[in-house]
């Protein structure tokens, strides 16, 4: 669903022909950077709504950046 949000198609979690078609047109480096930023924004949100999650934050960020 993150990928679908990044490429701006219906976010239904199903990788069908519309999603694949759009994925095949996007610059791979831009896609990877964009998905990484979306992941990091989600982690920030998770810490804001539940401060106890802060103990996981740096691990999450490291994993997200490791994808680049």
Secondary structure, 3 states (H helix, E strand, C coil): CHHHHHHCCCCCCCCCHHHHHHHCCCCHHHHHHHHHHHHHHHHHHHHHHCHHHHHHHHHHHHHHHHCC
